[in-house]
Amino acid sequence: MKSTDPEIKRFLDIFLNDRAINKEFYTRVSEDKLDFHMVDKPERKSDSPRQSIAHQIYVTRKYIYGVKTGTLKFDGIVEKPLLRSETMSKKELLDELEETEKELIALLNDPTIAKKTVIVSWSKDPVPAIASLWGLQSHEVLHIGWNLAVMDHLNIERFPLLKQTWG
């Protein structure tokens, strides 16, 4: 991380810690459980760990694209679509997730980042780019909560980083 902006540093410290928790969860899910659904009924099916990690990749890329273009939208174009996630190995999915972190860090190292604003759905006025990315952080925390429920179903023990951060 090259940026000296305290808000960017604070954001990355928090985001990367929570992303590390989610990544560790995914490393602990066995390959044969990637397609496990907590709820699997004809009328409702919950996301599997595979779908969840693919979704995190997609959303991270949407936020990055939103900062680059100045408009955050969750429909339509994604700069780098994730193809064939349903057949990717756990390692391939984790590599893609890792790649989004590098893309985000590169974006935040752009010297013009402090001047960028983003049009978002939750504000009538454009917000600073870093402010828009706090939405991504909130999304990351949602995945921690979801992954905790999956951990209970799959009998995955709470690991040190998770306990250190969230108790």
C-alpha positions in Angstrom: 0.0 0.0 0.0 1.5 3.3 -1.1 -1.2 5.7 -0.2 -0.6 8.1 2.7 -4.3 9.1 2.9 -5.4 8.1 6.5 -9.0 7.3 5.3 -7.7 5.0 2.6 -5.3 3.3 5.1 -8.1 2.9 7.6 -10.5 1.5 5.0 -7.9 -1.0 3.7 -6.9 -2.1 7.2 -10.5 -2.9 8.1 -11.6 -4.3 4.7 -8.5 -6.5 4.2 -8.9 -8.0 7.7 -12.5 -8.9 7.1 -11.7 -10.2 3.6 -9.0 -12.4 5.2 -11.6 -13.8 7.5 -13.8 -14.7 4.5 -10.9 -16.1 2.6 -9.9 -18.3 5.5 -13.5 -19.6 5.7 -13.4 -20.5 2.0 -10.1 -22.3 2.5 -11.6 -24.4 5.3 -14.6 -25.5 3.2 -13.7 -28.8 1.6 -14.0 -28.9 -2.2 -16.8 -31.4 -2.0 -18.9 -28.9 0.1 -18.5 -25.9 -2.2 -22.0 -26.5 -3.6 -23.6 -27.1 -0.2 -26.9 -25.2 0.4 -28.1 -24.5 4.0 -31.6 -24.2 2.5 -32.4 -26.5 -0.4 -36.1 -26.5 -1.1 -38.0 -26.1 -4.4 -39.3 -22.7 -3.4 -36.0 -21.4 -2.0 -32.4 -22.3 -2.2 -29.7 -20.5 -0.3 -26.3 -19.6 -1.9 -23.6 -22.2 -1.7 -20.1 -21.3 -0.7 -19.2 -21.4 -4.4 -22.0 -19.0 -5.2 -21.0 -16.8 -2.3 -17.4 -16.4 -3.3 -18.4 -15.8 -6.9 -20.8 -13.1 -5.6 -18.0 -11.4 -3.6 -15.8 -11.3 -6.6 -18.6 -9.8 -8.7 -19.5 -7.2 -6.1 -15.9 -6.2 -5.5 -15.4 -5.7 -9.2 -18.7 -3.7 -9.4 -17.4 -1.3 -6.7 -14.1 -0.9 -8.5 -15.8 -0.3 -11.8 -18.1 2.2 -10.1 -15.1 4.2 -8.8 -13.4 4.1 -12.2 -16.6 5.3 -14.1 -18.0 7.5 -11.4 -21.3 5.6 -11.2 -22.0 2.6 -9.0 -24.6 0.3 -10.5 -25.3 -3.3 -9.6 -26.8 -4.3 -12.9 -25.3 -4.4 -16.4 -21.6 -4.1 -17.1 -18.8 -5.5 -15.0 -15.3 -4.7 -16.2 -14.0 -8.3 -15.7 -16.8 -10.8 -15.7 -16.3 -14.1 -13.8 -17.0 -16.8 -16.3 -17.7 -20.4 -15.4 -17.7 -20.0 -11.7 -19.9 -23.1 -11.4 -17.0 -25.3 -12.6 -14.0 -23.5 -11.1 -12.0 -25.2 -8.4 -11.7 -23.7 -5.0 -8.2 -22.6 -5.8 -9.3 -20.8 -8.9 -12.1 -19.0 -7.1 -9.7 -18.0 -4.3 -7.2 -16.8 -6.9 -9.9 -14.6 -8.5 -10.9 -13.2 -5.0 -7.2 -12.4 -4.3 -7.0 -10.7 -7.7 -9.9 -8.4 -6.7 -7.9 -7.3 -3.7 -5.0 -6.4 -5.9 -7.3 -4.4 -8.2 -8.8 -2.6 -5.2 -5.4 -1.7 -3.8 -4.2 -0.5 -7.2 -7.3 1.7 -7.5 -6.7 3.2 -4.1 -3.1 3.9 -4.9 -4.2 6.1 -7.8 -3.0 9.6 -6.9 -6.3 11.1 -8.1 -8.5 8.9 -5.9 -9.1 11.6 -3.3 -10.6 13.9 -6.0 -13.0 11.2 -7.5 -16.7 11.1 -6.7 -19.2 8.4 -7.4 -22.9 8.5 -8.0 -24.6 6.0 -5.7 -28.2 4.9 -5.2 -28.2 5.9 -1.5 -27.3 9.6 -1.9 -28.9 12.3 -4.1 -25.4 13.8 -4.4 -22.2 12.1 -5.6 -20.0 10.9 -2.7 -16.2 10.7 -2.4 -14.9 7.4 -3.9 -13.6 6.2 -0.6 -17.1 6.8 0.9 -18.7 4.6 -1.8 -16.2 1.8 -0.9 -17.5 1.6 2.7 -20.5 0.0 1.1 -18.2 -2.8 -0.1 -16.9 -3.1 3.5 -20.4 -3.5 4.8 -21.0 -6.2 2.2 -17.9 -8.0 3.3 -19.2 -8.1 6.9 -22.5 -9.5 5.6 -20.6 -12.4 4.1 -18.8 -13.0 7.4 -22.2 -13.4 9.1 -23.5 -15.7 6.3 -20.3 -17.7 6.4 -20.7 -18.2 10.2 -24.0 -19.9 9.6 -22.5 -22.1 6.9 -19.7 -22.9 9.3 -22.2 -24.2 11.9 -23.9 -26.4 9.3 -20.6 -27.8 8.1 -19.0 -28.2 11.6 -16.2 -25.9 10.7 -14.4 -24.7 13.9 -14.1 -21.0 14.6 -10.6 -20.0 13.6 -8.2 -17.5 15.4 -8.6 -14.5 13.0 -12.4 -14.7 13.2 -12.4 -15.0 17.0 -9.7 -12.2 17.3 -11.8 -9.8 15.2 -15.4 -10.7 16.1 -15.1 -12.6 19.4 
